Amino acid sequence: MAEPDGVRVIARNRKARHEYEILEQVEAGIVLRGAEVKSLRDGKASFVDAFGRIDGGEAWLHNLHISPYEKATIDAPDPVRPRKLLLQRREIDRLSSKTREGGLTLVPLDIHFRRGFAKVTLGLARGKKQRDRREDLKRRTMQREVERAKREAARER
């Protein structure tokens, strides 16, 4: 399940690429408490309504649900608590200025482990309009039909 560069993806936010146009991606460390790491290793994460925000010069991830680890006995943190993201100061400042300029937001794209450390990939995103989603769907459908026609033509030879 691990990829060649030591990355093991735990969960992907498939809805994000459908609802947002991803302009840029940033990888950030995530601060976890207690048995949250073990729960993540079990794949117990959900991105429903999760988003990133810059508050007071720090990056935070809100509404990411990490289920409590079943075998942990004490001190289970709140599953949807805000979690601090670890980014360099210049990255935080750059993302803060871009999100303040309007229409852009930070959306978590996936959670993964890189060399044993939990990381989250954030996307600087702009919300898609309904017509943009329809255009994307049409483009994917057309591309599938072209690929299918190519396969059938190659099969007939």
MDTraj code that builds the backbone (N, CA, C; nanometers):
import mdtraj as md
import numpy as np

residues = "MET ALA GLU PRO ASP GLY VAL ARG VAL ILE ALA ARG ASN ARG LYS ALA ARG HIS GLU TYR GLU ILE LEU GLU GLN VAL GLU ALA GLY ILE VAL LEU ARG GLY ALA GLU VAL LYS SER LEU ARG ASP GLY LYS ALA SER PHE VAL ASP ALA PHE GLY ARG ILE ASP GLY GLY GLU ALA TRP LEU HIS ASN LEU HIS ILE SER PRO TYR GLU LYS ALA THR ILE ASP ALA PRO ASP PRO VAL ARG PRO ARG LYS LEU LEU LEU GLN ARG ARG GLU ILE ASP ARG LEU SER SER LYS THR ARG GLU GLY GLY LEU THR LEU VAL PRO LEU ASP ILE HIS PHE ARG ARG GLY PHE ALA LYS VAL THR LEU GLY LEU ALA ARG GLY LYS LYS GLN ARG ASP ARG ARG GLU ASP LEU LYS ARG ARG THR MET GLN ARG GLU VAL GLU ARG ALA LYS ARG GLU ALA ALA ARG GLU ARG".split()
xyz = np.array([
    [0.0814, -0.1187, 0.0000],
    [0.0000, 0.0000, 0.0000],
    [0.0863, 0.1257, 0.0000],
    [0.2099, 0.1161, 0.0492],
    [0.2995, 0.2315, 0.0496],
    [0.3545, 0.2545, -0.0904],
    [0.3625, 0.3800, -0.1273],
    [0.4169, 0.4158, -0.2579],
    [0.5688, 0.4206, -0.2489],
    [0.6386, 0.4255, -0.3628],
    [0.7848, 0.4190, -0.3613],
    [0.8537, 0.5288, -0.2795],
    [0.7949, 0.6482, -0.2698],
    [0.8616, 0.7564, -0.1969],
    [0.8260, 0.7569, -0.0483],
    [0.7738, 0.6460, 0.0048],
    [0.7449, 0.6346, 0.1467],
    [0.6137, 0.6977, 0.1883],
    [0.5225, 0.7230, 0.0953],
    [0.3947, 0.7851, 0.1261],
    [0.2869, 0.6775, 0.1305],
    [0.2071, 0.6790, 0.2379],
    [0.0938, 0.5870, 0.2493],
    [-0.0310, 0.6706, 0.2720],
    [-0.1175, 0.6759, 0.1721],
    [-0.2382, 0.7578, 0.1792],
    [-0.3402, 0.6891, 0.2684],
    [-0.3955, 0.7644, 0.3633],
    [-0.4939, 0.7126, 0.4573],
    [-0.6351, 0.7380, 0.4056],
    [-0.6606, 0.8635, 0.3646],
    [-0.7942, 0.8998, 0.3163],
    [-0.7821, 1.0128, 0.2154],
    [-0.8717, 1.0131, 0.1169],
    [-0.8762, 1.1184, 0.0157],
    [-1.0100, 1.1901, 0.0226],
    [-1.0065, 1.3186, -0.0054],
    [-1.1279, 1.3994, -0.0114],
    [-1.1701, 1.4063, -0.1580],
    [-1.2449, 1.3060, -0.2036],
    [-1.2815, 1.2988, -0.3449],
    [-1.3768, 1.4107, -0.3839],
    [-1.4557, 1.4553, -0.2894],
    [-1.5539, 1.5604, -0.3177],
    [-1.4864, 1.6950, -0.3472],
    [-1.3672, 1.7152, -0.2940],
    [-1.2998, 1.8440, -0.3090],
    [-1.2713, 1.8772, -0.4550],
    [-1.2232, 1.7816, -0.5306],
    [-1.1901, 1.8090, -0.6710],
    [-1.3152, 1.8273, -0.7553],
    [-1.4267, 1.7766, -0.7078],
    [-1.5525, 1.7952, -0.7792],
    [-1.6099, 1.9349, -0.7530],
    [-1.6017, 1.9812, -0.6285],
    [-1.6648, 2.1066, -0.5900],
    [-1.5734, 2.2278, -0.6024],
    [-1.4413, 2.2048, -0.6112],
    [-1.3467, 2.3162, -0.6140],
    [-1.2490, 2.3015, -0.7291],
    [-1.2010, 2.4144, -0.7754],
    [-1.0910, 2.4181, -0.8714],
    [-0.9641, 2.4361, -0.7879],
    [-0.8767, 2.3365, -0.7889],
    [-0.7557, 2.3392, -0.7065],
    [-0.6477, 2.4164, -0.7820],
    [-0.6042, 2.5283, -0.7246],
    [-0.5045, 2.6131, -0.7890],
    [-0.3629, 2.5748, -0.7494],
    [-0.3472, 2.5277, -0.6276],
    [-0.2134, 2.5014, -0.5749],
    [-0.2252, 2.4032, -0.4592],
    [-0.1203, 2.3235, -0.4352],
    [-0.1212, 2.2261, -0.3267],
    [-0.0035, 2.2487, -0.2333],
    [-0.0282, 2.2267, -0.1026],
    [0.0743, 2.2426, -0.0004],
    [0.0637, 2.1242, 0.0948],
    [0.1779, 2.0676, 0.1320],
    [0.1791, 1.9591, 0.2302],
    [0.2138, 2.0180, 0.3663],
    [0.1349, 1.9803, 0.4680],
    [0.1568, 2.0323, 0.6030],
    [0.1552, 1.9169, 0.7019],
    [0.2341, 1.9301, 0.8061],
    [0.2272, 1.8351, 0.9161],
    [0.1023, 1.8643, 0.9965],
    [0.0563, 1.7681, 1.0727],
    [-0.0640, 1.7863, 1.1531],
    [-0.0350, 1.7437, 1.2964],
    [-0.0762, 1.8268, 1.3917],
    [-0.0530, 1.7977, 1.5330],
    [-0.1655, 1.7083, 1.5828],
    [-0.1285, 1.5901, 1.6320],
    [-0.2259, 1.4924, 1.6808],
    [-0.1995, 1.4630, 1.8275],
    [-0.3037, 1.4194, 1.8984],
    [-0.2901, 1.3880, 2.0406],
    [-0.3281, 1.2435, 2.0665],
    [-0.2571, 1.1826, 2.1597],
    [-0.2936, 1.0506, 2.2087],
    [-0.2982, 0.9454, 2.1003],
    [-0.4094, 0.8729, 2.0966],
    [-0.4233, 0.7585, 2.0068],
    [-0.4760, 0.7986, 1.8692],
    [-0.4803, 0.9291, 1.8386],
    [-0.5276, 0.9722, 1.7069],
    [-0.4408, 0.9154, 1.5949],
    [-0.3126, 0.9001, 1.6203],
    [-0.2225, 0.8456, 1.5187],
    [-0.2603, 0.7009, 1.4882],
    [-0.2873, 0.6222, 1.5911],
    [-0.3261, 0.4822, 1.5701],
    [-0.4596, 0.4744, 1.4968],
    [-0.5499, 0.5640, 1.5299],
    [-0.6786, 0.5668, 1.4621],
    [-0.6608, 0.6014, 1.3140],
    [-0.5705, 0.6954, 1.2854],
    [-0.5413, 0.7305, 1.1453],
    [-0.4799, 0.6119, 1.0715],
    [-0.3893, 0.5416, 1.1371],
    [-0.3269, 0.4254, 1.0728],
    [-0.4324, 0.3198, 1.0367],
    [-0.5410, 0.3154, 1.1149],
    [-0.6520, 0.2251, 1.0842],
    [-0.7440, 0.2810, 0.9762],
    [-0.7175, 0.4040, 0.9307],
    [-0.7980, 0.4633, 0.8247],
    [-0.9275, 0.5254, 0.8727],
    [-0.9355, 0.5657, 0.9971],
    [-1.0587, 0.6187, 1.0564],
    [-1.0630, 0.7712, 1.0484],
    [-1.0680, 0.8244, 0.9275],
    [-1.0754, 0.9700, 0.9101],
    [-1.1851, 1.0029, 0.8089],
    [-1.2506, 1.1166, 0.8308],
    [-1.3569, 1.1606, 0.7405],
    [-1.3419, 1.3102, 0.7149],
    [-1.3544, 1.3487, 0.5870],
    [-1.3348, 1.4880, 0.5472],
    [-1.4636, 1.5686, 0.5374],
    [-1.5773, 1.5146, 0.5788],
    [-1.7044, 1.5837, 0.5601],
    [-1.6979, 1.7232, 0.6225],
    [-1.7153, 1.8256, 0.5416],
    [-1.7152, 1.9663, 0.5828],
    [-1.5822, 2.0139, 0.6411],
    [-1.4714, 1.9471, 0.6139],
    [-1.3418, 1.9900, 0.6662],
    [-1.2872, 2.1063, 0.5834],
    [-1.2182, 2.1981, 0.6511],
    [-1.1580, 2.3119, 0.5832],
    [-1.0398, 2.3621, 0.6641],
    [-0.9520, 2.4357, 0.5976],
    [-0.8370, 2.4951, 0.6631],
    [-0.8588, 2.6440, 0.6821],
    [-0.7954, 2.7008, 0.7833],
    [-0.8088, 2.8433, 0.8112],
    [-0.6800, 2.8936, 0.8747],
    [-0.6450, 3.0175, 0.8445],
    [-0.5307, 3.0835, 0.9077],
    [-0.5866, 3.1759, 1.0151],
    [-0.5556, 3.1472, 1.1425],
    [-0.6024, 3.2280, 1.2556],
    [-0.4834, 3.2697, 1.3394],
    [-0.4674, 3.3978, 1.3575],
    [-0.3617, 3.4471, 1.4456],
    [-0.2226, 3.4042, 1.4031],
    [-0.1979, 3.3965, 1.2738],
    [-0.0667, 3.3594, 1.2244],
    [-0.0373, 3.2104, 1.2318],
    [-0.1395, 3.1289, 1.2601],
    [-0.1227, 2.9845, 1.2646],
    [-0.2243, 2.9200, 1.1721],
    [-0.1873, 2.8057, 1.1155],
    [-0.2773, 2.7328, 1.0268],
    [-0.3509, 2.6263, 1.1081],
    [-0.4831, 2.6160, 1.0874],
    [-0.5670, 2.5212, 1.1591],
    [-0.6526, 2.4439, 1.0614],
    [-0.6792, 2.3189, 1.0954],
    [-0.7688, 2.2337, 1.0175],
    [-0.8932, 2.2096, 1.1026],
    [-1.0087, 2.2503, 1.0517],
    [-1.1349, 2.2398, 1.1249],
    [-1.2219, 2.1299, 1.0661],
    [-1.3022, 2.0677, 1.1515],
    [-1.4048, 1.9687, 1.1151],
    [-1.3508, 1.8396, 1.0528],
    [-1.2242, 1.8103, 1.0675],
    [-1.1728, 1.6799, 1.0254],
    [-1.2086, 1.5803, 1.1349],
    [-1.2819, 1.4761, 1.0999],
    [-1.3268, 1.3784, 1.1986],
    [-1.2297, 1.2601, 1.2016],
    [-1.1644, 1.2429, 1.3162],
    [-1.0796, 1.1252, 1.3398],
    [-1.1457, 1.0477, 1.4529],
    [-1.1976, 0.9299, 1.4215],
    [-1.2701, 0.8492, 1.5204],
    [-1.1779, 0.8099, 1.6342],
    [-1.2313, 0.8010, 1.7557],
    [-1.1485, 0.7573, 1.8693],
    [-1.1001, 0.6143, 1.8473],
    [-0.9797, 0.5874, 1.8902],
    [-0.9207, 0.4540, 1.8794],
    [-0.9893, 0.3627, 1.9810],
    [-1.0422, 0.2500, 1.9351],
    [-1.1221, 0.1627, 2.0212],
    [-1.0436, 0.1088, 2.1404],
    [-0.9170, 0.0793, 2.1198],
    [-0.8384, 0.0149, 2.2253],
    [-0.7771, 0.1140, 2.3236],
    [-0.7927, 0.2438, 2.2967],
    [-0.7411, 0.3443, 2.3897],
    [-0.8351, 0.3510, 2.5093],
    [-0.7795, 0.3635, 2.6283],
    [-0.8622, 0.3593, 2.7481],
    [-0.8926, 0.4967, 2.8055],
    [-0.8006, 0.5911, 2.7938],
    [-0.8222, 0.7210, 2.8584],
    [-0.7967, 0.8350, 2.7607],
    [-0.8471, 0.9498, 2.7979],
    [-0.8165, 1.0756, 2.7317],
    [-0.8387, 1.0718, 2.5796],
    [-0.9588, 1.0346, 2.5388],
    [-0.9916, 1.0385, 2.3960],
    [-1.0284, 1.1825, 2.3600],
    [-0.9496, 1.2476, 2.2730],
    [-0.9807, 1.3857, 2.2380],
    [-1.1070, 1.3941, 2.1528],
    [-1.1640, 1.5140, 2.1447],
    [-1.2829, 1.5379, 2.0638],
    [-1.2527, 1.5000, 1.9186],
    [-1.3367, 1.4191, 1.8551],
    [-1.3084, 1.3724, 1.7192],
    [-1.3018, 1.4833, 1.6138],
    [-1.3712, 1.5950, 1.6359],
    [-1.3714, 1.7014, 1.5342],
    [-1.3049, 1.8298, 1.5840],
    [-1.2176, 1.8182, 1.6822],
    [-1.1511, 1.9381, 1.7348],
    [-1.0635, 2.0027, 1.6279],
    [-1.0420, 2.1345, 1.6366],
    [-0.9475, 2.1984, 1.5427],
    [-0.8066, 2.1453, 1.5680],
    [-0.7354, 2.1162, 1.4603],
    [-0.5996, 2.0631, 1.4719],
    [-0.5023, 2.1595, 1.4067],
    [-0.3934, 2.1842, 1.4774],
    [-0.2922, 2.2766, 1.4270],
    [-0.2142, 2.2120, 1.3121],
    [-0.1870, 2.2928, 1.2105],
    [-0.1077, 2.2472, 1.0970],
    [0.0314, 2.3065, 1.1064],
    [0.1307, 2.2290, 1.0691],
    [0.2697, 2.2713, 1.0793],
    [0.3184, 2.3143, 0.9412],
    [0.3342, 2.4448, 0.9252],
    [0.3835, 2.5039, 0.8008],
    [0.4910, 2.6053, 0.8363],
    [0.5752, 2.6356, 0.7400],
    [0.6756, 2.7397, 0.7624],
    [0.6086, 2.8772, 0.7568],
    [0.6681, 2.9724, 0.8259],
    [0.6105, 3.1065, 0.8383],
    [0.5789, 3.1674, 0.7016],
    [0.6687, 3.1555, 0.6053],
    [0.6439, 3.2190, 0.4747],
    [0.5280, 3.1518, 0.4010],
    [0.5106, 3.0201, 0.4216],
    [0.3961, 2.9522, 0.3609],
    [0.2655, 2.9999, 0.4234],
    [0.2638, 3.0142, 0.5564],
    [0.1443, 3.0633, 0.6254],
    [0.1099, 3.2038, 0.5776],
    [0.2112, 3.2915, 0.5693],
    [0.1868, 3.4293, 0.5252],
    [0.1346, 3.4332, 0.3818],
    [0.1903, 3.3508, 0.2952],
    [0.1480, 3.3481, 0.1544],
    [0.0046, 3.2971, 0.1425],
    [-0.0261, 3.1886, 0.2135],
    [-0.1622, 3.1340, 0.2089],
    [-0.2625, 3.2307, 0.2709],
    [-0.2217, 3.2973, 0.3771],
    [-0.3099, 3.3943, 0.4422],
    [-0.3454, 3.5082, 0.3483],
    [-0.2454, 3.5607, 0.2768],
    [-0.2729, 3.6716, 0.1847],
    [-0.3603, 3.6263, 0.0683],
    [-0.3399, 3.5027, 0.0208],
    [-0.4208, 3.4540, -0.0916],
    [-0.5648, 3.4255, -0.0505],
    [-0.5863, 3.3753, 0.0706],
    [-0.7232, 3.3485, 0.1143],
    [-0.7961, 3.4783, 0.1491],
    [-0.7228, 3.5810, 0.1923],
    [-0.7854, 3.7095, 0.2231],
    [-0.8287, 3.7836, 0.0980],
    [-0.7613, 3.7599, -0.0164],
    [-0.7914, 3.8363, -0.1367],
    [-0.9303, 3.8048, -0.1919],
    [-0.9897, 3.6973, -0.1490],
    [-1.1295, 3.6713, -0.1828],
    [-1.1497, 3.5549, -0.2764],
    [-1.2529, 3.4784, -0.2477],
    [-1.2906, 3.3682, -0.3352],
    [-1.2060, 3.2434, -0.3218],
    [-1.1009, 3.2453, -0.2411],
    [-1.0135, 3.1287, -0.2258],
    [-1.0269, 3.0729, -0.0847],
    [-1.0130, 2.9419, -0.0739],
    [-1.0218, 2.8754, 0.0553],
    [-0.9205, 2.7615, 0.0611],
    [-0.8937, 2.7128, 0.1803],
    [-0.8039, 2.5992, 0.1993],
    [-0.8884, 2.4741, 0.2196],
    [-0.8670, 2.3745, 0.1347],
    [-0.9445, 2.2512, 0.1383],
    [-0.8478, 2.1342, 0.1560],
    [-0.8720, 2.0469, 0.2547],
    [-0.7861, 1.9283, 0.2678],
    [-0.8150, 1.8301, 0.1553],
    [-0.7100, 1.7825, 0.0898],
    [-0.7254, 1.6897, -0.0224],
    [-0.7017, 1.5448, 0.0187],
    [-0.6050, 1.5232, 0.1080],
    [-0.5824, 1.3878, 0.1586],
    [-0.5026, 1.3922, 0.2876],
    [-0.5052, 1.2802, 0.3582],
    [-0.4202, 1.2602, 0.4768],
    [-0.3335, 1.1405, 0.4446],
    [-0.2044, 1.1550, 0.4737],
    [-0.1129, 1.0453, 0.4449],
    [0.0001, 1.0437, 0.5472],
    [0.0727, 0.9337, 0.5475],
    [0.1936, 0.9221, 0.6296],
    [0.3126, 0.9270, 0.5362],
    [0.4064, 1.0145, 0.5673],
    [0.5324, 1.0229, 0.4930],
    [0.6440, 0.9949, 0.5932],
    [0.7125, 0.8832, 0.5721],
    [0.8203, 0.8407, 0.6609],
    [0.7775, 0.8412, 0.8074],
    [0.6539, 0.7956, 0.8330],
    [0.6056, 0.7815, 0.9700],
    [0.5368, 0.9025, 1.0284],
    [0.5389, 1.0153, 0.9592],
    [0.4760, 1.1366, 1.0101],
    [0.3444, 1.1619, 0.9385],
    [0.2415, 1.1976, 1.0152],
    [0.1108, 1.2275, 0.9570],
    [0.1159, 1.3632, 0.8878],
    [0.0702, 1.3662, 0.7644],
    [0.0695, 1.4896, 0.6845],
    [-0.0679, 1.5063, 0.6218],
    [-0.1030, 1.6291, 0.5908],
    [-0.2260, 1.6578, 0.5192],
    [-0.1888, 1.7434, 0.3979],
    [-0.2487, 1.7128, 0.2834],
    [-0.2282, 1.7929, 0.1637],
    [-0.3427, 1.8912, 0.1545],
    [-0.3080, 2.0203, 0.1588],
    [-0.4080, 2.1262, 0.1477],
    [-0.4080, 2.1790, 0.0061],
    [-0.5255, 2.2113, -0.0427],
    [-0.5373, 2.2725, -0.1742],
    [-0.5891, 2.4140, -0.1596],
    [-0.5238, 2.5088, -0.2251],
    [-0.5755, 2.6443, -0.2338],
    [-0.6778, 2.6403, -0.3464],
    [-0.8046, 2.6623, -0.3126],
    [-0.9105, 2.6304, -0.4065],
    [-1.0081, 2.7460, -0.4256],
    [-1.0716, 2.7431, -0.5420],
    [-1.1791, 2.8357, -0.5748],
    [-1.3022, 2.7510, -0.6029],
    [-1.4150, 2.7877, -0.5463],
    [-1.5380, 2.7112, -0.5641],
    [-1.5831, 2.7124, -0.7093],
    [-1.6291, 2.5963, -0.7562],
    [-1.6793, 2.5867, -0.8933],
    [-1.8260, 2.6248, -0.8963],
    [-1.8668, 2.6846, -1.0044],
    [-2.0079, 2.7123, -1.0276],
    [-2.0720, 2.5850, -1.0826],
    [-2.2043, 2.5788, -1.0810],
    [-2.2750, 2.4607, -1.1306],
    [-2.2413, 2.4335, -1.2768],
    [-2.2307, 2.5399, -1.3574],
    [-2.2014, 2.5193, -1.4997],
    [-2.0601, 2.4647, -1.5204],
    [-1.9656, 2.5038, -1.4336],
    [-1.8297, 2.4511, -1.4431],
    [-1.8292, 2.3012, -1.4163],
    [-1.9097, 2.2573, -1.3190],
    [-1.9174, 2.1145, -1.2880],
    [-1.9741, 2.0378, -1.4062],
    [-2.0771, 2.0958, -1.4698],
    [-2.1362, 2.0299, -1.5863],
    [-2.0356, 2.0200, -1.6998],
    [-1.9580, 2.1265, -1.7206],
    [-1.8569, 2.1250, -1.8265],
    [-1.7514, 2.0182, -1.7988],
    [-1.7099, 2.0062, -1.6737],
    [-1.6130, 1.9024, -1.6376],
    [-1.6701, 1.7634, -1.6644],
    [-1.7952, 1.7439, -1.6296],
    [-1.8600, 1.6146, -1.6528],
    [-1.8666, 1.5834, -1.8022],
    [-1.9028, 1.6823, -1.8837],
    [-1.9082, 1.6631, -2.0292],
    [-1.7700, 1.6286, -2.0834],
    [-1.6674, 1.7004, -2.0366],
    [-1.5313, 1.6780, -2.0851],
    [-1.4844, 1.5367, -2.0496],
    [-1.5130, 1.4909, -1.9274],
    [-1.4740, 1.3555, -1.8872],
    [-1.5491, 1.2508, -1.9680],
    [-1.6778, 1.2749, -1.9936],
    [-1.7567, 1.1811, -2.0726],
    [-1.7014, 1.1701, -2.2144],
    [-1.6712, 1.2838, -2.2745],
    [-1.6153, 1.2844, -2.4099],
    [-1.4809, 1.2110, -2.4128],
    [-1.3971, 1.2348, -2.3133],
    [-1.2662, 1.1708, -2.3066],
    [-1.2818, 1.0191, -2.2949],
    [-1.3785, 0.9733, -2.2127],
    [-1.4042, 0.8296, -2.1989],
    [-1.4482, 0.7688, -2.3308],
    [-1.5344, 0.8403, -2.4043],
    [-1.5817, 0.7897, -2.5327],
    [-1.4685, 0.7804, -2.6343],
    [-1.3798, 0.8785, -2.6343],
    [-1.2640, 0.8754, -2.7247],
    [-1.1750, 0.7561, -2.6908],
    [-1.1473, 0.7358, -2.5617],
    [-1.0644, 0.6229, -2.5196],
    [-1.1293, 0.4902, -2.5578],
    [-1.2604, 0.4787, -2.5394],
    [-1.3325, 0.3565, -2.5736],
    [-1.3237, 0.3301, -2.7240],
    [-1.3392, 0.4363, -2.8045],
    [-1.3304, 0.4210, -2.9503],
    [-1.1901, 0.3767, -2.9911],
    [-1.0877, 0.4313, -2.9264],
    [-0.9494, 0.3913, -2.9571],
    [-0.9278, 0.2438, -2.9251],
    [-0.9790, 0.1985, -2.8099],
    [-0.9626, 0.0579, -2.7711],
    [-1.0337, -0.0342, -2.8693],
    [-1.1546, 0.0055, -2.9090],
    [-1.2302, -0.0778, -3.0032],
    [-1.1611, -0.0819, -3.1399],
    [-1.1046, 0.0316, -3.1838],
    [-1.0340, 0.0345, -3.3122],
    [-0.9089, -0.0534, -3.3066],
    [-0.8382, -0.0514, -3.1930],
    [-0.7183, -0.1325, -3.1772],
    [-0.7551, -0.2805, -3.1704],
    [-0.8693, -0.3126, -3.1139],
    [-0.9136, -0.4504, -3.1027],
    [-0.9515, -0.5087, -3.2395],
    [-1.0050, -0.4234, -3.3268],
    [-1.0482, -0.4689, -3.4594],
    [-0.9313, -0.4979, -3.5520],
    [-0.8170, -0.4426, -3.5253],
    [-0.6999, -0.4641, -3.6116],
    [-0.6437, -0.6006, -3.5996],
])
top = md.Topology()
chain = top.add_chain()
for i, resn in enumerate(residues, 1):
    res = top.add_residue(resn, chain, resSeq=i)
    for name in ("N", "CA", "C"):
        top.add_atom(name, md.element.get_by_symbol(name[0]), res)
traj = md.Trajectory(xyz[None], top)
